[in-house]
């Protein structure tokens, strides 16, 4: 039987098993693992198995540029016999649920799940547990469900760092004036943690929170509209800074400033994820700071756990460093520390860790700013 025929039959089987679900088109063991080994073969081999990696969206660039490749590379290094069943839900919780069901049907031994909607994901976790498939909650905590492990960052600390860096930058200029808060998606529990951390700082500061928004889907376009509304409601002269929970939404807020005749350099704006465009904005002075998350470490820790679970082995000693209450129990967790990044620290953080390369950042009009920042 030819490879083409085998793939065609596999596709038909997947469609039949999942009633035409979109997950079949999103997943690729051959492409993701680079092994060319089928899921069924890996499962029968007994040395590895299929690991499902389900990521939430593509609007945030980190998932395809950093999380997925780092996870795949670590799994390949640890378990050549393992295959990876990858799918991205593109912000659709129903689609993600279908992708998880398809992975279970195809024989996944473990699911690494970054939930689009934490509440909707409870049913997914329960379904996996009923099938005897352990679940690793990746990046976003799933509450009220029997999650086996949780790998993320100290998300409350992220919000605290963002807000404190912003307050320190504003200084005395903030007295009697307002900060606009643009929080993340209300369906993402991590967004709630960022918000909690930010409020713990901003509520004690001398600035007011003039307008606050929870932004569906972490959408830059929606953040732009929110910022436009805030400018209209508060007035240009009454805003002294913008708390944005991530870089994508910061780009929307900055676009709104420009569209309303406000120089972004005059309004310090926070972010998160250290996206290339955000680092370029920071170098140009349009965005004040971002949060650097050691995503490679996060993805690799998740891969170590997933491989151990797929093989039926113990998770490596010393990897788990905390327990997190998810309202269904104390979940063994790997919690990593976030780092605040400003123009002065780009070189010593994201460049030093090889998270981004100078060649990615120092293009066109940003070359001179890179040189000035000592990045070459």
C-alpha positions in Angstrom: 0.0 0.0 0.0 1.4 3.4 -0.9 2.0 6.2 1.6 -0.7 8.3 -0.3 -3.2 5.5 0.0 -2.5 4.9 3.7 -2.9 8.7 4.4 -6.2 8.7 2.4 -7.5 5.8 4.4 -6.4 7.4 7.7 -8.2 10.6 6.7 -11.4 8.7 5.9 -11.1 6.9 9.2 -10.7 10.1 11.1 -13.6 11.7 9.4 -15.8 8.7 10.2 -14.7 8.6 13.9 -15.3 12.2 14.5 -18.3 12.9 12.3 -16.5 15.3 10.1 -14.8 17.3 12.9 -12.3 20.0 12.0 -9.6 18.4 14.2 -8.7 15.9 11.4 -7.5 18.7 9.2 -5.6 20.5 12.0 -3.5 17.6 13.2 -0.4 16.1 11.7 1.7 13.4 13.4 4.2 13.3 10.6 4.7 17.1 10.4 4.7 17.7 14.1 6.9 14.9 15.2 9.2 14.7 12.2 9.3 10.9 12.7 6.9 9.8 10.0 5.6 7.2 12.4 1.8 6.7 12.6 -0.1 7.1 15.8 -1.2 3.5 15.7 2.3 2.2 15.2 3.6 4.3 18.1 0.8 3.1 20.4 1.5 -0.5 19.6 5.2 -0.1 20.0 4.9 0.3 23.8 7.9 2.7 24.0 6.0 5.9 23.4 2.6 6.8 22.1 0.5 9.7 20.9 0.7 13.0 22.7 -2.1 15.5 21.9 -1.0 19.1 22.0 -4.1 21.4 21.8 -3.4 25.2 21.6 -6.0 27.9 21.8 -5.4 30.5 19.1 -3.1 32.2 16.6 -3.8 35.9 17.2 -1.1 35.8 19.9 2.0 34.9 17.9 3.8 33.0 20.7 1.9 29.7 20.2 3.0 28.9 16.7 6.4 30.6 16.9 7.5 29.4 20.3 5.2 27.1 22.3 4.6 24.5 19.6 8.1 24.1 18.1 9.7 24.0 21.6 7.3 21.4 22.8 7.8 19.3 19.7 11.6 19.5 19.8 11.7 18.4 23.4 9.3 15.5 22.8 11.4 14.3 19.9 14.6 14.5 22.0 13.1 12.6 24.9 11.0 10.1 23.0 11.7 9.3 19.3 8.9 6.7 19.4 6.3 9.3 20.5 4.1 11.1 18.0 2.4 14.5 18.4 -1.2 15.0 17.5 -1.4 18.8 17.2 -4.4 21.1 16.7 -5.1 24.8 17.2 -8.7 25.8 18.0 -8.5 29.4 16.6 -10.4 30.8 19.6 -13.3 28.3 19.2 -14.1 26.3 22.4 -16.4 24.0 20.5 -13.8 23.2 18.0 -11.2 22.6 20.7 -13.6 20.1 22.4 -14.0 18.3 19.1 -10.2 18.3 18.6 -9.8 16.7 22.1 -12.5 14.1 21.3 -10.7 13.2 18.1 -7.4 12.9 19.9 -9.0 10.5 22.4 -10.6 8.5 19.6 -7.3 8.2 17.8 -5.6 6.8 20.9 -3.8 9.7 22.6 -2.0 8.6 25.8 -1.9 12.1 27.2 -3.5 15.5 26.3 -1.6 18.8 26.8 -4.4 21.4 26.8 -4.3 25.2 26.6 -7.9 25.9 27.0 -9.8 28.5 24.9 -12.5 28.6 27.5 -11.7 27.2 31.0 -15.3 26.5 31.8 -16.0 24.7 28.6 -12.7 22.7 29.1 -14.1 21.1 32.2 -16.2 18.7 30.1 -13.1 18.0 27.9 -11.0 17.0 31.0 -13.8 14.9 32.4 -14.2 13.1 29.0 -10.4 12.4 28.9 -10.3 11.1 32.5 -13.3 8.8 31.7 -11.1 7.4 28.9 -8.1 7.0 31.1 -6.2 9.8 29.4 -4.3 12.2 31.8 -4.5 15.9 31.1 -1.8 18.6 31.5 -3.3 22.1 31.8 -0.8 24.2 29.8 -0.5 27.9 30.4 -4.1 28.3 31.6 -5.6 26.7 34.7 -8.8 24.7 34.3 -10.8 24.9 37.5 -13.2 22.3 38.8 -11.8 19.5 36.8 -9.5 16.6 37.6 -6.4 18.0 35.9 -3.2 15.9 36.4 -0.6 18.6 36.1 -0.5 22.4 35.5 2.4 24.2 33.8 2.4 28.0 33.6 3.9 31.2 35.1 3.0 33.0 38.3 0.3 34.9 36.6 -0.6 37.2 39.5 3.0 38.2 39.6 2.8 39.0 35.8 0.0 41.6 36.5 1.9 43.0 39.5 5.1 43.5 37.4 3.2 45.2 34.6 1.3 47.5 36.9 4.3 48.4 39.1 6.5 49.1 36.1 3.8 51.4 34.7 3.2 53.2 38.1 7.0 53.8 38.5 7.2 55.2 35.0 4.2 57.6 35.5 5.4 58.8 38.9 4.0 62.1 40.2 2.4 62.9 36.8 -0.3 60.5 37.6 -1.9 62.5 40.5 -5.6 63.0 39.8 -5.3 61.5 36.3 -6.3 58.2 34.8 -5.0 54.9 33.6 -6.9 52.8 31.1 -7.0 49.1 31.9 -7.3 46.7 28.9 -7.5 43.2 30.4 -7.6 39.9 28.6 -10.4 37.5 27.7 -12.9 36.9 30.4 -12.9 33.2 29.4 -9.2 32.9 30.2 -8.5 32.3 33.9 -4.9 33.6 33.4 -6.4 36.9 32.4 -8.2 37.0 35.7 -4.9 36.5 37.5 -3.2 39.2 35.6 -6.0 41.5 36.4 -5.9 40.6 40.1 -2.2 41.3 40.2 -2.5 44.6 38.4 -5.3 45.8 40.7 -3.2 44.9 43.8 -0.8 47.6 42.6 -3.0 50.1 40.8 -5.6 50.3 43.5 -3.0 51.6 45.9 -1.4 54.0 43.5 -2.1 57.7 43.1 -3.6 57.2 39.6 -7.2 56.5 39.0 -8.5 53.7 36.8 -10.5 55.8 34.5 -11.8 53.0 32.2 -11.5 49.3 32.4 -12.3 46.6 29.9 -12.3 42.8 29.6 -11.4 42.1 26.0 -13.0 39.1 24.3 -10.5 36.8 22.5 -7.6 39.0 23.5 -8.4 40.8 20.2 -6.2 43.7 19.2 -9.1 45.1 17.1 -11.4 45.1 20.1 -8.7 46.7 22.3 -8.4 49.5 19.7 -12.1 50.2 20.0 -11.9 50.1 23.8 -9.1 52.6 23.8 -11.0 54.8 21.4 -14.0 54.8 23.8 -11.7 55.6 26.7 -10.2 58.5 24.9 -13.6 59.9 24.1 -14.9 59.4 27.6 -11.9 60.6 29.6 -10.3 63.2 27.3 -6.8 63.1 25.8 -5.3 65.2 28.6 -6.6 63.0 31.5 -4.9 59.7 30.5 -1.4 59.2 31.7 -0.9 55.5 30.9 -2.4 52.3 29.6 -2.3 48.9 31.3 -2.6 46.3 28.5 -2.4 42.7 29.5 -0.6 41.6 26.4 1.4 42.9 23.4 -1.3 42.3 20.8 -3.9 44.4 22.7 -1.1 47.0 23.3 -0.8 47.3 19.5 -4.5 48.1 19.3 -4.4 50.7 22.0 -1.4 52.4 20.4 -3.3 52.4 17.0 -6.2 54.2 18.8 -3.8 56.8 20.2 -2.4 57.5 16.8 -5.8 57.7 15.3 -6.8 60.3 17.9 -3.7 62.5 17.6 -1.9 61.2 20.7 1.8 60.5 20.5 2.2 57.0 22.0 5.5 58.0 23.5 3.6 60.3 25.8 1.5 57.4 27.3 3.5 54.5 28.7 1.8 51.2 27.7 2.4 47.8 29.1 2.3 44.4 27.3 3.2 40.7 27.6 4.7 38.0 25.5 7.7 39.8 24.0 6.4 39.7 20.5 8.8 40.9 17.8 6.5 43.8 16.9 6.2 44.8 20.6 10.0 44.8 21.0 10.3 47.0 18.0 7.7 49.4 19.4 9.6 49.4 22.7 12.8 50.3 20.9 10.9 53.1 19.0 9.5 54.4 22.3 5.8 53.6 21.4 5.4 50.9 23.9 7.0 51.1 27.4 7.4 47.5 28.5 6.5 43.9 28.0 6.7 40.7 30.0 9.2 38.1 29.0 8.0 34.6 29.7 10.5 31.8 29.3 8.1 30.0 27.0 10.8 27.5 25.9 11.1 26.3 29.5 7.4 26.1 29.9 7.0 24.1 26.7 9.9 21.8 27.6 8.6 21.2 31.1 5.2 20.2 29.7 6.9 17.9 27.2 8.9 16.2 30.0 5.6 15.6 31.9 3.8 14.4 28.8 6.5 12.0 27.8 6.6 10.5 31.3 2.9 10.0 31.3 2.8 8.6 27.8 5.5 6.0 28.8 3.9 5.3 32.2 6.9 6.6 34.0 7.4 8.9 37.0 7.7 12.7 36.2 11.3 13.8 36.5 12.3 14.6 40.1 12.5 18.3 40.9 10.4 19.4 37.9 7.3 20.1 39.9 7.8 23.1 42.2 4.3 23.9 43.5 0.7 22.9 44.0 -2.2 24.9 42.7 -5.8 24.7 44.0 -8.1 24.4 41.0 -11.2 23.8 43.1 -11.1 20.1 42.4 -7.8 19.4 44.3 -4.2 20.4 44.7 -2.7 20.1 41.2 1.0 19.4 41.0 2.4 22.4 39.2 5.4 23.9 37.4 5.3 27.6 37.9 7.9 29.8 36.2 8.9 33.4 37.0 8.0 36.3 34.6 10.4 39.1 33.8 9.6 42.8 33.1 11.4 44.0 30.0 12.0 47.7 29.0 14.2 49.2 26.3 17.2 49.1 28.7 16.9 45.3 29.4 16.0 43.8 26.0 19.6 42.8 25.4 20.0 41.1 28.7 16.8 39.2 28.6 15.2 38.1 25.4 18.4 38.5 23.3 20.6 36.8 25.9 18.2 33.9 26.2 18.0 33.6 22.4 14.2 34.0 22.6 14.5 36.5 19.7 17.4 37.2 17.4 18.7 40.6 16.5 18.0 39.8 12.9 14.3 39.4 13.7 14.1 42.7 15.5 16.6 45.1 13.9 15.0 45.4 10.5 14.5 48.5 8.4 13.8 51.6 10.5 14.5 49.7 13.8 18.2 49.1 13.0 19.3 52.4 14.4 17.3 51.9 17.6 18.9 48.5 18.0 22.3 50.0 17.7 21.5 52.6 20.3 20.3 49.9 22.6 23.5 47.9 22.2 21.8 45.1 20.2 23.6 43.9 17.1 
